Amino acid sequence: MSTLEKTLQNSVSFFIVDDHPVTRHGLRVALTSLSPKIQCVGEASTVPAALQNLKSLDVNYVVLDHMLPGQSGMELITMAASARPDLKFMLVTQCEDAETLAQYQRMGVKVLLSKISAMDVLEDAVKCLIEDKNYLCPAFEKIMEEPRLTNVLTPRELEVVRMIAQGKTNKEVAACLECSEHTIKTHKTNVMRKLNLSNAVEISVWALKRNLA
């Protein structure tokens, strides 16, 4: 008998919120394969659809992504609080921004999991979720140990990074920020030095991985 099975005294139900059908299917299969006592009673791709279902369904836990169409997982947690204060949330996301992950923790989400996690990591996460314990997957532990972006980059450098990730040229960024191209080039040089990156493409990849664009 697995440690998760020993933890599960009764059957528990999950609701999955993610805008990708394949991801929802994968999570449903993965969760139900952990134990016959785990049931997935529903799923949704948007915050409104999730809220409508959560008000009526008998569900214990919600697995949600950060980025949802037009909204975020944070908004779902906030909106669900009044109708279903009993719900426990587990974040399963590809977001790698330490500040965003920390915000979920401040909102009371105790279990945070990367979408690239292995099955044994998922099992550990679910066990902690049911035991109401904090859990941060290994991939996120490393990210959270890194210095916060606000301590590494200045607010203006973060603005430049976001615009570079959006595909803007130096001239376009300079126009948006009402400064010279030379100033933007200086900011880019400082960003690359601080983050150990080599060019604008690497800056874009770095920013997109952290949902900063």
Backbone as JSON Lines, residues from 0, in Angstrom:
{"i":0,"aa":"M","n":[0.84,-1.2,0.0],"ca":[0.0,0.0,0.0],"c":[0.88,1.25,0.0]}
{"i":1,"aa":"S","n":[0.58,2.17,-0.91],"ca":[1.37,3.4,-1.0],"c":[1.09,4.31,0.17]}
{"i":2,"aa":"T","n":[1.99,5.26,0.38],"ca":[1.79,6.23,1.47],"c":[0.55,7.08,1.22]}
{"i":3,"aa":"L","n":[0.24,7.32,-0.06],"ca":[-0.97,8.07,-0.39],"c":[-2.21,7.28,0.01]}
{"i":4,"aa":"E","n":[-2.21,5.98,-0.27],"ca":[-3.35,5.13,0.09],"c":[-3.57,5.15,1.6]}
{"i":5,"aa":"K","n":[-2.48,5.14,2.34],"ca":[-2.6,5.18,3.8],"c":[-3.19,6.51,4.27]}
{"i":6,"aa":"T","n":[-2.89,7.57,3.53],"ca":[-3.4,8.89,3.88],"c":[-4.9,9.02,3.59]}
{"i":7,"aa":"L","n":[-5.33,8.38,2.51],"ca":[-6.72,8.49,2.09],"c":[-7.63,7.6,2.93]}
{"i":8,"aa":"Q","n":[-8.32,8.2,3.88],"ca":[-9.27,7.46,4.69],"c":[-10.6,7.28,3.96]}
{"i":9,"aa":"N","n":[-10.98,8.29,3.2],"ca":[-12.24,8.26,2.44],"c":[-11.98,8.71,1.01]}
{"i":10,"aa":"S","n":[-12.98,8.55,0.18],"ca":[-12.87,9.0,-1.21],"c":[-12.81,10.53,-1.25]}
{"i":11,"aa":"V","n":[-12.06,11.05,-2.21],"ca":[-11.96,12.5,-2.38],"c":[-12.24,12.85,-3.83]}
{"i":12,"aa":"S","n":[-12.71,14.06,-4.05],"ca":[-13.08,14.49,-5.4],"c":[-12.28,15.71,-5.84]}
{"i":13,"aa":"F","n":[-11.92,15.72,-7.11],"ca":[-11.14,16.79,-7.71],"c":[-11.91,17.45,-8.85]}
{"i":14,"aa":"F","n":[-11.65,18.74,-9.04],"ca":[-12.17,19.49,-10.19],"c":[-10.98,20.12,-10.87]}
{"i":15,"aa":"I","n":[-10.89,20.01,-12.2],"ca":[-9.71,20.48,-12.94],"c":[-10.05,21.72,-13.76]}
{"i":16,"aa":"V","n":[-9.22,22.76,-13.64],"ca":[-9.41,23.99,-14.41],"c":[-8.15,24.28,-15.22]}
{"i":17,"aa":"D","n":[-8.27,24.11,-16.52],"ca":[-7.15,24.36,-17.44],"c":[-7.75,24.58,-18.82]}
{"i":18,"aa":"D","n":[-7.17,25.49,-19.6],"ca":[-7.77,25.79,-20.91],"c":[-7.3,24.88,-22.03]}
{"i":19,"aa":"H","n":[-6.48,23.88,-21.71],"ca":[-6.02,22.94,-22.74],"c":[-6.67,21.57,-22.51]}
{"i":20,"aa":"P","n":[-7.5,21.1,-23.45],"ca":[-8.19,19.81,-23.29],"c":[-7.25,18.63,-23.04]}
{"i":21,"aa":"V","n":[-6.13,18.61,-23.74],"ca":[-5.19,17.5,-23.56],"c":[-4.61,17.5,-22.14]}
{"i":22,"aa":"T","n":[-4.32,18.7,-21.62],"ca":[-3.8,18.81,-20.25],"c":[-4.85,18.35,-19.25]}
{"i":23,"aa":"R","n":[-6.1,18.75,-19.43],"ca":[-7.16,18.33,-18.52],"c":[-7.3,16.81,-18.53]}
{"i":24,"aa":"H","n":[-7.26,16.23,-19.72],"ca":[-7.37,14.78,-19.84],"c":[-6.2,14.1,-19.13]}
{"i":25,"aa":"G","n":[-5.0,14.62,-19.36],"ca":[-3.81,14.04,-18.74],"c":[-3.86,14.1,-17.22]}
{"i":26,"aa":"L","n":[-4.31,15.24,-16.69],"ca":[-4.42,15.39,-15.24],"c":[-5.47,14.44,-14.67]}
{"i":27,"aa":"R","n":[-6.59,14.32,-15.38],"ca":[-7.65,13.42,-14.91],"c":[-7.15,11.97,-14.84]}
{"i":28,"aa":"V","n":[-6.47,11.54,-15.89],"ca":[-5.94,10.18,-15.92],"c":[-4.88,9.99,-14.84]}
{"i":29,"aa":"A","n":[-3.99,10.98,-14.71],"ca":[-2.91,10.88,-13.72],"c":[-3.46,10.83,-12.3]}
{"i":30,"aa":"L","n":[-4.41,11.69,-11.99],"ca":[-4.96,11.75,-10.63],"c":[-5.71,10.47,-10.27]}
{"i":31,"aa":"T","n":[-6.56,10.01,-11.17],"ca":[-7.36,8.82,-10.86],"c":[-6.52,7.55,-10.82]}
{"i":32,"aa":"S","n":[-5.36,7.59,-11.48],"ca":[-4.49,6.41,-11.45],"c":[-3.75,6.28,-10.12]}
{"i":33,"aa":"L","n":[-3.72,7.35,-9.34],"ca":[-3.01,7.32,-8.06],"c":[-3.72,6.46,-7.03]}
{"i":34,"aa":"S","n":[-5.05,6.45,-7.1],"ca":[-5.83,5.7,-6.12],"c":[-7.28,5.57,-6.58]}
{"i":35,"aa":"P","n":[-7.91,4.42,-6.31],"ca":[-9.34,4.27,-6.65],"c":[-10.23,5.17,-5.8]}
{"i":36,"aa":"K","n":[-9.67,5.75,-4.75],"ca":[-10.44,6.65,-3.89],"c":[-10.46,8.08,-4.41]}
{"i":37,"aa":"I","n":[-9.71,8.33,-5.5],"ca":[-9.68,9.67,-6.09],"c":[-10.61,9.71,-7.29]}
{"i":38,"aa":"Q","n":[-11.52,10.68,-7.29],"ca":[-12.45,10.87,-8.39],"c":[-12.3,12.28,-8.96]}
{"i":39,"aa":"C","n":[-12.43,12.39,-10.27],"ca":[-12.47,13.7,-10.92],"c":[-13.92,13.93,-11.34]}
{"i":40,"aa":"V","n":[-14.58,14.87,-10.68],"ca":[-16.02,15.05,-10.87],"c":[-16.38,16.11,-11.9]}
{"i":41,"aa":"G","n":[-15.38,16.79,-12.44],"ca":[-15.67,17.81,-13.44],"c":[-14.45,18.57,-13.86]}
{"i":42,"aa":"E","n":[-14.64,19.39,-14.89],"ca":[-13.53,20.2,-15.39],"c":[-14.08,21.43,-16.1]}
{"i":43,"aa":"A","n":[-13.23,22.43,-16.26],"ca":[-13.61,23.67,-16.95],"c":[-12.38,24.29,-17.58]}
{"i":44,"aa":"S","n":[-12.63,25.12,-18.58],"ca":[-11.52,25.79,-19.28],"c":[-11.43,27.27,-18.95]}
{"i":45,"aa":"T","n":[-12.46,27.81,-18.29],"ca":[-12.48,29.23,-17.97],"c":[-12.9,29.44,-16.52]}
{"i":46,"aa":"V","n":[-12.63,30.63,-16.01],"ca":[-13.02,30.96,-14.63],"c":[-14.54,30.97,-14.46]}
{"i":47,"aa":"P","n":[-15.32,31.62,-15.35],"ca":[-16.79,31.6,-15.18],"c":[-17.37,30.19,-15.17]}
{"i":48,"aa":"A","n":[-16.89,29.34,-16.08],"ca":[-17.39,27.97,-16.14],"c":[-17.04,27.2,-14.88]}
{"i":49,"aa":"A","n":[-15.83,27.42,-14.37],"ca":[-15.41,26.75,-13.14],"c":[-16.28,27.19,-11.97]}
{"i":50,"aa":"L","n":[-16.52,28.49,-11.84],"ca":[-17.33,29.01,-10.74],"c":[-18.74,28.43,-10.77]}
{"i":51,"aa":"Q","n":[-19.32,28.36,-11.95],"ca":[-20.67,27.83,-12.08],"c":[-20.74,26.38,-11.6]}
{"i":52,"aa":"N","n":[-19.75,25.59,-11.96],"ca":[-19.72,24.18,-11.56],"c":[-19.41,24.0,-10.08]}
{"i":53,"aa":"L","n":[-18.48,24.79,-9.57],"ca":[-18.04,24.62,-8.18],"c":[-19.14,24.95,-7.18]}
{"i":54,"aa":"K","n":[-20.1,25.78,-7.59],"ca":[-21.19,26.14,-6.69],"c":[-22.13,24.97,-6.44]}
{"i":55,"aa":"S","n":[-22.2,24.04,-7.4],"ca":[-23.17,22.95,-7.3],"c":[-22.56,21.56,-7.1]}
{"i":56,"aa":"L","n":[-21.32,21.39,-7.49],"ca":[-20.69,20.07,-7.4],"c":[-20.17,19.78,-5.99]}
{"i":57,"aa":"D","n":[-20.21,18.52,-5.62],"ca":[-19.63,18.07,-4.36],"c":[-18.15,17.76,-4.63]}
{"i":58,"aa":"V","n":[-17.3,18.74,-4.43],"ca":[-15.88,18.59,-4.75],"c":[-15.03,19.08,-3.58]}
{"i":59,"aa":"N","n":[-13.92,18.38,-3.34],"ca":[-13.03,18.73,-2.23],"c":[-11.85,19.6,-2.66]}
{"i":60,"aa":"Y","n":[-11.29,19.28,-3.83],"ca":[-10.05,19.93,-4.26],"c":[-10.15,20.43,-5.69]}
{"i":61,"aa":"V","n":[-9.49,21.55,-5.94],"ca":[-9.46,22.13,-7.28],"c":[-8.02,22.19,-7.76]}
{"i":62,"aa":"V","n":[-7.77,21.6,-8.93],"ca":[-6.47,21.69,-9.59],"c":[-6.59,22.76,-10.65]}
{"i":63,"aa":"L","n":[-5.77,23.8,-10.58],"ca":[-5.93,24.9,-11.52],"c":[-4.6,25.38,-12.08]}
{"i":64,"aa":"D","n":[-4.68,25.95,-13.27],"ca":[-3.52,26.57,-13.92],"c":[-3.51,28.05,-13.56]}
{"i":65,"aa":"H","n":[-2.38,28.68,-13.8],"ca":[-2.29,30.13,-13.54],"c":[-2.94,30.92,-14.67]}
{"i":66,"aa":"M","n":[-2.5,30.65,-15.91],"ca":[-3.0,31.41,-17.05],"c":[-4.26,30.76,-17.61]}
{"i":67,"aa":"L","n":[-5.38,31.48,-17.53],"ca":[-6.65,31.03,-18.07],"c":[-7.16,32.11,-19.02]}
{"i":68,"aa":"P","n":[-8.07,31.79,-19.93],"ca":[-8.53,32.77,-20.93],"c":[-9.07,34.05,-20.29]}
{"i":69,"aa":"G","n":[-8.34,35.14,-20.47],"ca":[-8.78,36.44,-19.99],"c":[-8.64,36.66,-18.49]}
{"i":70,"aa":"Q","n":[-8.3,35.63,-17.75],"ca":[-8.2,35.74,-16.3],"c":[-7.08,34.83,-15.8]}
{"i":71,"aa":"S","n":[-6.93,34.79,-14.49],"ca":[-5.89,33.93,-13.92],"c":[-6.47,33.06,-12.83]}
{"i":72,"aa":"G","n":[-5.69,32.09,-12.41],"ca":[-6.1,31.23,-11.32],"c":[-6.34,32.01,-10.03]}
{"i":73,"aa":"M","n":[-5.59,33.09,-9.86],"ca":[-5.77,33.93,-8.67],"c":[-7.18,34.48,-8.59]}
{"i":74,"aa":"E","n":[-7.72,34.9,-9.74],"ca":[-9.07,35.45,-9.76],"c":[-10.09,34.38,-9.42]}
{"i":75,"aa":"L","n":[-9.87,33.16,-9.88],"ca":[-10.79,32.07,-9.54],"c":[-10.79,31.81,-8.04]}
{"i":76,"aa":"I","n":[-9.62,31.79,-7.44],"ca":[-9.51,31.56,-5.99],"c":[-10.26,32.65,-5.22]}
{"i":77,"aa":"T","n":[-10.06,33.9,-5.64],"ca":[-10.71,35.02,-4.97],"c":[-12.23,34.95,-5.11]}
{"i":78,"aa":"M","n":[-12.7,34.66,-6.32],"ca":[-14.14,34.63,-6.57],"c":[-14.82,33.44,-5.9]}
{"i":79,"aa":"A","n":[-14.11,32.33,-5.79],"ca":[-14.7,31.13,-5.21],"c":[-14.75,31.18,-3.68]}
{"i":80,"aa":"A","n":[-13.99,32.1,-3.09],"ca":[-13.86,32.14,-1.63],"c":[-15.18,32.34,-0.91]}
{"i":81,"aa":"S","n":[-16.05,33.2,-1.44],"ca":[-17.31,33.48,-0.75],"c":[-18.3,32.33,-0.85]}
{"i":82,"aa":"A","n":[-18.36,31.71,-2.03],"ca":[-19.32,30.62,-2.23],"c":[-18.82,29.28,-1.69]}
{"i":83,"aa":"R","n":[-17.52,29.04,-1.82],"ca":[-16.95,27.75,-1.4],"c":[-15.66,27.95,-0.6]}
{"i":84,"aa":"P","n":[-15.76,28.49,0.61],"ca":[-14.55,28.72,1.42],"c":[-13.87,27.42,1.86]}
{"i":85,"aa":"D","n":[-14.55,26.3,1.69],"ca":[-14.01,25.0,2.09],"c":[-13.05,24.41,1.06]}
{"i":86,"aa":"L","n":[-13.04,24.94,-0.14],"ca":[-12.23,24.36,-1.2],"c":[-10.72,24.52,-0.94]}
{"i":87,"aa":"K","n":[-9.98,23.49,-1.32],"ca":[-8.52,23.54,-1.27],"c":[-8.01,23.52,-2.7]}
{"i":88,"aa":"F","n":[-7.0,24.35,-2.98],"ca":[-6.49,24.48,-4.34],"c":[-5.07,23.93,-4.48]}
{"i":89,"aa":"M","n":[-4.82,23.33,-5.65],"ca":[-3.47,22.9,-6.01],"c":[-3.13,23.54,-7.36]}
{"i":90,"aa":"L","n":[-2.06,24.33,-7.38],"ca":[-1.64,24.98,-8.62],"c":[-0.76,24.02,-9.43]}
{"i":91,"aa":"V","n":[-1.15,23.77,-10.68],"ca":[-0.34,22.97,-11.61],"c":[-0.12,23.84,-12.84]}
{"i":92,"aa":"T","n":[1.08,24.33,-13.01],"ca":[1.33,25.36,-14.02],"c":[2.72,25.25,-14.63]}
{"i":93,"aa":"Q","n":[2.88,25.93,-15.76],"ca":[4.22,26.04,-16.35],"c":[4.82,27.41,-16.06]}
{"i":94,"aa":"C","n":[4.08,28.23,-15.32],"ca":[4.6,29.53,-14.91],"c":[5.85,29.35,-14.05]}
{"i":95,"aa":"E","n":[6.9,30.08,-14.36],"ca":[8.15,29.96,-13.61],"c":[8.58,31.29,-13.02]}
{"i":96,"aa":"D","n":[7.62,32.15,-12.74],"ca":[7.91,33.44,-12.13],"c":[7.79,33.32,-10.61]}
{"i":97,"aa":"A","n":[8.87,33.55,-9.9],"ca":[8.89,33.38,-8.45],"c":[7.87,34.27,-7.75]}
{"i":98,"aa":"E","n":[7.69,35.5,-8.24],"ca":[6.76,36.42,-7.62],"c":[5.32,35.91,-7.73]}
{"i":99,"aa":"T","n":[4.99,35.35,-8.9],"ca":[3.64,34.81,-9.1],"c":[3.4,33.62,-8.2]}
{"i":100,"aa":"L","n":[4.37,32.73,-8.12],"ca":[4.23,31.55,-7.26],"c":[4.09,31.97,-5.8]}
{"i":101,"aa":"A","n":[4.87,32.96,-5.4],"ca":[4.8,33.44,-4.02],"c":[3.43,34.05,-3.72]}
{"i":102,"aa":"Q","n":[2.83,34.69,-4.71],"ca":[1.51,35.28,-4.53],"c":[0.46,34.2,-4.26]}
{"i":103,"aa":"Y","n":[0.57,33.09,-4.97],"ca":[-0.36,31.97,-4.72],"c":[-0.19,31.45,-3.29]}
{"i":104,"aa":"Q","n":[1.04,31.38,-2.85],"ca":[1.28,30.94,-1.47],"c":[0.65,31.9,-0.47]}
{"i":105,"aa":"R","n":[0.76,33.19,-0.75],"ca":[0.17,34.19,0.14],"c":[-1.36,34.1,0.14]}
{"i":106,"aa":"M","n":[-1.92,33.58,-0.95],"ca":[-3.37,33.42,-1.05],"c":[-3.86,32.14,-0.39]}
{"i":107,"aa":"G","n":[-2.93,31.37,0.15],"ca":[-3.31,30.16,0.86],"c":[-3.18,28.87,0.09]}
{"i":108,"aa":"V","n":[-2.63,28.94,-1.13],"ca":[-2.41,27.71,-1.91],"c":[-1.14,27.04,-1.38]}
{"i":109,"aa":"K","n":[-1.3,25.88,-0.78],"ca":[-0.17,25.23,-0.13],"c":[0.62,24.31,-1.05]}
{"i":110,"aa":"V","n":[0.0,23.86,-2.14],"ca":[0.65,22.89,-3.02],"c":[0.82,23.49,-4.41]}
{"i":111,"aa":"L","n":[2.07,23.6,-4.85],"ca":[2.4,24.16,-6.16],"c":[3.23,23.16,-6.94]}
{"i":112,"aa":"L","n":[2.78,22.88,-8.16],"ca":[3.38,21.81,-8.96],"c":[3.64,22.28,-10.38]}
{"i":113,"aa":"S","n":[4.81,21.94,-10.91],"ca":[5.12,22.24,-12.3],"c":[4.5,21.2,-13.22]}
{"i":114,"aa":"K","n":[4.08,21.62,-14.4],"ca":[3.48,20.69,-15.36],"c":[4.47,19.67,-15.89]}
{"i":115,"aa":"I","n":[5.74,19.91,-15.68],"ca":[6.74,18.95,-16.17],"c":[7.1,17.92,-15.09]}
{"i":116,"aa":"S","n":[6.39,17.94,-13.97],"ca":[6.71,17.04,-12.86],"c":[6.41,15.58,-13.21]}
{"i":117,"aa":"A","n":[7.17,14.68,-12.59],"ca":[6.97,13.24,-12.77],"c":[5.82,12.76,-11.9]}
{"i":118,"aa":"M","n":[5.36,11.54,-12.15],"ca":[4.21,10.99,-11.43],"c":[4.48,10.86,-9.94]}
{"i":119,"aa":"D","n":[5.71,10.51,-9.56],"ca":[5.97,10.38,-8.12],"c":[5.91,11.73,-7.42]}
{"i":120,"aa":"V","n":[6.24,12.78,-8.15],"ca":[6.13,14.13,-7.59],"c":[4.66,14.5,-7.44]}
{"i":121,"aa":"L","n":[3.84,14.15,-8.43],"ca":[2.41,14.39,-8.34],"c":[1.82,13.66,-7.14]}
{"i":122,"aa":"E","n":[2.23,12.44,-6.92],"ca":[1.72,11.66,-5.79],"c":[2.08,12.32,-4.46]}
{"i":123,"aa":"D","n":[3.33,12.8,-4.36],"ca":[3.74,13.51,-3.14],"c":[2.91,14.78,-2.94]}
{"i":124,"aa":"A","n":[2.65,15.48,-4.05],"ca":[1.89,16.72,-3.97],"c":[0.46,16.47,-3.51]}
{"i":125,"aa":"V","n":[-0.18,15.45,-4.07],"ca":[-1.55,15.12,-3.7],"c":[-1.62,14.68,-2.24]}
{"i":126,"aa":"K","n":[-0.64,13.93,-1.8],"ca":[-0.59,13.49,-0.4],"c":[-0.54,14.71,0.53]}
{"i":127,"aa":"C","n":[0.31,15.67,0.21],"ca":[0.41,16.89,1.03],"c":[-0.87,17.71,0.96]}
{"i":128,"aa":"L","n":[-1.5,17.74,-0.21],"ca":[-2.76,18.47,-0.37],"c":[-3.82,17.91,0.58]}
{"i":129,"aa":"I","n":[-3.93,16.59,0.61],"ca":[-4.93,15.94,1.45],"c":[-4.6,16.09,2.93]}
{"i":130,"aa":"E","n":[-3.3,16.11,3.24],"ca":[-2.89,16.29,4.63],"c":[-2.83,17.75,5.05]}
{"i":131,"aa":"D","n":[-3.16,18.65,4.11],"ca":[-3.15,20.1,4.35],"c":[-1.75,20.59,4.75]}
{"i":132,"aa":"K","n":[-0.75,20.08,4.02],"ca":[0.63,20.47,4.25],"c":[1.16,21.27,3.06]}
{"i":133,"aa":"N","n":[2.19,22.06,3.3],"ca":[2.82,22.81,2.22],"c":[3.65,21.88,1.35]}
{"i":134,"aa":"Y","n":[3.6,22.13,0.01],"ca":[4.43,21.35,-0.9],"c":[4.82,22.22,-2.09]}
{"i":135,"aa":"L","n":[6.1,22.23,-2.37],"ca":[6.65,22.94,-3.51],"c":[7.48,21.93,-4.3]}
{"i":136,"aa":"C","n":[7.12,21.69,-5.55],"ca":[7.84,20.68,-6.33],"c":[9.3,21.09,-6.5]}
{"i":137,"aa":"P","n":[10.18,20.13,-6.76],"ca":[11.62,20.43,-6.88],"c":[11.94,21.53,-7.89]}
{"i":138,"aa":"A","n":[11.23,21.54,-9.02],"ca":[11.49,22.57,-10.03],"c":[11.19,23.97,-9.5]}
{"i":139,"aa":"F","n":[10.13,24.1,-8.71],"ca":[9.76,25.4,-8.17],"c":[10.62,25.77,-6.96]}
{"i":140,"aa":"E","n":[11.11,24.78,-6.26],"ca":[12.01,25.06,-5.13],"c":[13.22,25.84,-5.63]}
{"i":141,"aa":"K","n":[13.77,25.39,-6.75],"ca":[14.94,26.05,-7.31],"c":[14.62,27.48,-7.73]}
{"i":142,"aa":"I","n":[13.44,27.67,-8.35],"ca":[13.04,29.0,-8.79],"c":[12.85,29.93,-7.61]}
{"i":143,"aa":"M","n":[12.21,29.42,-6.55],"ca":[11.92,30.25,-5.39],"c":[13.18,30.6,-4.6]}
{"i":144,"aa":"E","n":[14.22,29.81,-4.79],"ca":[15.49,30.1,-4.12],"c":[16.25,31.22,-4.83]}
{"i":145,"aa":"E","n":[15.91,31.45,-6.12],"ca":[16.58,32.5,-6.87],"c":[16.18,33.87,-6.32]}
{"i":146,"aa":"P","n":[17.03,34.87,-6.46],"ca":[16.66,36.22,-6.01],"c":[15.41,36.7,-6.72]}
{"i":147,"aa":"R","n":[14.54,37.4,-6.02],"ca":[13.32,37.94,-6.61],"c":[13.67,38.91,-7.74]}
{"i":148,"aa":"L","n":[12.82,38.92,-8.75],"ca":[13.06,39.78,-9.91],"c":[13.21,41.24,-9.5]}
{"i":149,"aa":"T","n":[12.4,41.63,-8.52],"ca":[12.45,43.03,-8.09],"c":[13.77,43.37,-7.43]}
{"i":150,"aa":"N","n":[14.52,42.35,-7.0],"ca":[15.83,42.59,-6.41],"c":[16.93,42.52,-7.46]}
{"i":151,"aa":"V","n":[16.6,41.93,-8.61],"ca":[17.59,41.75,-9.67],"c":[17.48,42.84,-10.74]}
{"i":152,"aa":"L","n":[16.27,43.05,-11.24],"ca":[16.04,44.03,-12.29],"c":[15.29,45.24,-11.74]}
{"i":153,"aa":"T","n":[15.6,46.38,-12.28],"ca":[14.87,47.59,-11.89],"c":[13.49,47.56,-12.57]}
{"i":154,"aa":"P","n":[12.53,48.35,-12.09],"ca":[11.21,48.42,-12.74],"c":[11.31,48.77,-14.23]}
{"i":155,"aa":"R","n":[12.2,49.68,-14.57],"ca":[12.36,50.06,-15.98],"c":[12.94,48.91,-16.79]}
{"i":156,"aa":"E","n":[13.89,48.17,-16.22],"ca":[14.47,47.02,-16.93],"c":[13.41,45.95,-17.16]}
{"i":157,"aa":"L","n":[12.52,45.75,-16.19],"ca":[11.43,44.79,-16.36],"c":[10.5,45.22,-17.49]}
{"i":158,"aa":"E","n":[10.23,46.52,-17.59],"ca":[9.4,47.04,-18.68],"c":[10.05,46.73,-20.03]}
{"i":159,"aa":"V","n":[11.35,46.96,-20.1],"ca":[12.08,46.7,-21.34],"c":[12.03,45.23,-21.69]}
{"i":160,"aa":"V","n":[12.23,44.37,-20.7],"ca":[12.19,42.92,-20.92],"c":[10.82,42.49,-21.47]}
{"i":161,"aa":"R","n":[9.75,43.0,-20.87],"ca":[8.39,42.64,-21.32],"c":[8.17,43.05,-22.78]}
{"i":162,"aa":"M","n":[8.64,44.24,-23.13],"ca":[8.43,44.72,-24.5],"c":[9.28,43.96,-25.5]}
{"i":163,"aa":"I","n":[10.48,43.57,-25.09],"ca":[11.33,42.76,-25.97],"c":[10.64,41.41,-26.23]}
{"i":164,"aa":"A","n":[10.06,40.83,-25.18],"ca":[9.37,39.55,-25.3],"c":[8.12,39.65,-26.17]}
{"i":165,"aa":"Q","n":[7.57,40.87,-26.25],"ca":[6.4,41.11,-27.1],"c":[6.79,41.32,-28.56]}
{"i":166,"aa":"G","n":[8.1,41.3,-28.84],"ca":[8.59,41.42,-30.21],"c":[8.89,42.83,-30.67]}
{"i":167,"aa":"K","n":[8.9,43.78,-29.74],"ca":[9.17,45.16,-30.11],"c":[10.66,45.39,-30.38]}
{"i":168,"aa":"T","n":[10.95,46.25,-31.34],"ca":[12.33,46.62,-31.64],"c":[12.81,47.67,-30.64]}
{"i":169,"aa":"N","n":[14.12,47.94,-30.65],"ca":[14.67,48.97,-29.77],"c":[13.98,50.31,-30.0]}
{"i":170,"aa":"K","n":[13.73,50.62,-31.27],"ca":[13.09,51.89,-31.62],"c":[11.67,51.95,-31.05]}
{"i":171,"aa":"E","n":[10.95,50.83,-31.15],"ca":[9.56,50.79,-30.67],"c":[9.52,50.87,-29.14]}
{"i":172,"aa":"V","n":[10.45,50.19,-28.49],"ca":[10.52,50.24,-27.03],"c":[10.84,51.67,-26.58]}
{"i":173,"aa":"A","n":[11.79,52.28,-27.26],"ca":[12.17,53.66,-26.93],"c":[10.98,54.61,-27.07]}
{"i":174,"aa":"A","n":[10.17,54.41,-28.12],"ca":[9.0,55.27,-28.34],"c":[7.97,55.07,-27.22]}
{"i":175,"aa":"C","n":[7.77,53.83,-26.83],"ca":[6.8,53.52,-25.76],"c":[7.23,54.12,-24.43]}
{"i":176,"aa":"L","n":[8.52,54.08,-24.17],"ca":[9.03,54.56,-22.88],"c":[9.52,56.0,-22.94]}
{"i":177,"aa":"E","n":[9.37,56.6,-24.13],"ca":[9.73,58.0,-24.33],"c":[11.18,58.28,-23.92]}
{"i":178,"aa":"C","n":[12.08,57.5,-24.5],"ca":[13.51,57.71,-24.26],"c":[14.26,57.38,-25.55]}
{"i":179,"aa":"S","n":[15.57,57.47,-25.51],"ca":[16.36,57.23,-26.72],"c":[16.65,55.73,-26.92]}
{"i":180,"aa":"E","n":[16.97,55.37,-28.15],"ca":[17.36,53.99,-28.44],"c":[18.63,53.62,-27.67]}
{"i":181,"aa":"H","n":[19.51,54.6,-27.52],"ca":[20.74,54.36,-26.76],"c":[20.43,53.93,-25.34]}
{"i":182,"aa":"T","n":[19.43,54.57,-24.74],"ca":[19.03,54.21,-23.36],"c":[18.51,52.78,-23.31]}
{"i":183,"aa":"I","n":[17.7,52.41,-24.31],"ca":[17.15,51.04,-24.35],"c":[18.27,50.02,-24.51]}
{"i":184,"aa":"K","n":[19.25,50.35,-25.37],"ca":[20.39,49.44,-25.55],"c":[21.16,49.27,-24.25]}
{"i":185,"aa":"T","n":[21.27,50.34,-23.49],"ca":[21.95,50.27,-22.19],"c":[21.18,49.37,-21.24]}
{"i":186,"aa":"H","n":[19.85,49.53,-21.21],"ca":[19.02,48.67,-20.36],"c":[19.18,47.2,-20.75]}
{"i":187,"aa":"K","n":[19.17,46.93,-22.07],"ca":[19.32,45.54,-22.54],"c":[20.65,44.96,-22.12]}
{"i":188,"aa":"T","n":[21.69,45.76,-22.24],"ca":[23.02,45.31,-21.84],"c":[23.05,44.96,-20.35]}
{"i":189,"aa":"N","n":[22.43,45.82,-19.55],"ca":[22.38,45.57,-18.1],"c":[21.58,44.31,-17.77]}
{"i":190,"aa":"V","n":[20.46,44.14,-18.48],"ca":[19.62,42.95,-18.26],"c":[20.4,41.68,-18.6]}
{"i":191,"aa":"M","n":[21.06,41.67,-19.75],"ca":[21.82,40.49,-20.17],"c":[22.94,40.17,-19.19]}
{"i":192,"aa":"R","n":[23.58,41.22,-18.67],"ca":[24.65,41.01,-17.7],"c":[24.1,40.41,-16.41]}
{"i":193,"aa":"K","n":[22.98,40.95,-15.92],"ca":[22.41,40.5,-14.66],"c":[21.85,39.07,-14.75]}
{"i":194,"aa":"L","n":[21.28,38.73,-15.91],"ca":[20.64,37.42,-16.07],"c":[21.52,36.41,-16.79]}
{"i":195,"aa":"N","n":[22.72,36.82,-17.14],"ca":[23.66,35.95,-17.85],"c":[23.07,35.46,-19.18]}
{"i":196,"aa":"L","n":[22.54,36.4,-19.95],"ca":[21.96,36.11,-21.25],"c":[22.79,36.79,-22.33]}
{"i":197,"aa":"S","n":[22.59,36.35,-23.59],"ca":[23.47,36.82,-24.66],"c":[22.83,37.74,-25.68]}
{"i":198,"aa":"N","n":[21.51,37.66,-25.85],"ca":[20.86,38.45,-26.89],"c":[19.36,38.61,-26.61]}
{"i":199,"aa":"A","n":[18.68,39.32,-27.51],"ca":[17.26,39.6,-27.33],"c":[16.41,38.34,-27.36]}
{"i":200,"aa":"V","n":[16.82,37.37,-28.18],"ca":[16.07,36.11,-28.25],"c":[16.09,35.4,-26.89]}
{"i":201,"aa":"E","n":[17.25,35.37,-26.25],"ca":[17.35,34.73,-24.94],"c":[16.56,35.51,-23.89]}
{"i":202,"aa":"I","n":[16.53,36.83,-24.02],"ca":[15.72,37.64,-23.11],"c":[14.24,37.28,-23.28]}
{"i":203,"aa":"S","n":[13.81,37.15,-24.54],"ca":[12.41,36.81,-24.82],"c":[12.04,35.46,-24.24]}
{"i":204,"aa":"V","n":[12.89,34.48,-24.46],"ca":[12.63,33.13,-23.95],"c":[12.55,33.15,-22.42]}
{"i":205,"aa":"W","n":[13.48,33.87,-21.81],"ca":[13.51,33.98,-20.34],"c":[12.21,34.6,-19.83]}
{"i":206,"aa":"A","n":[11.76,35.67,-20.49],"ca":[10.54,36.37,-20.07],"c":[9.29,35.53,-20.29]}
{"i":207,"aa":"L","n":[9.2,34.86,-21.43],"ca":[8.03,34.06,-21.76],"c":[7.88,32.87,-20.82]}
{"i":208,"aa":"K","n":[8.99,32.28,-20.42],"ca":[8.95,31.16,-19.49],"c":[8.38,31.6,-18.13]}
{"i":209,"aa":"R","n":[8.5,32.87,-17.85],"ca":[8.02,33.39,-16.56],"c":[6.72,34.2,-16.71]}
{"i":210,"aa":"N","n":[6.1,34.05,-17.88],"ca":[4.83,34.74,-18.15],"c":[4.93,36.25,-17.92]}
{"i":211,"aa":"L","n":[6.03,36.85,-18.35],"ca":[6.25,38.28,-18.14],"c":[5.86,39.11,-19.36]}
{"i":212,"aa":"A","n":[5.58,38.45,-20.46],"ca":[5.27,39.2,-21.7],"c":[3.86,39.78,-21.65]}
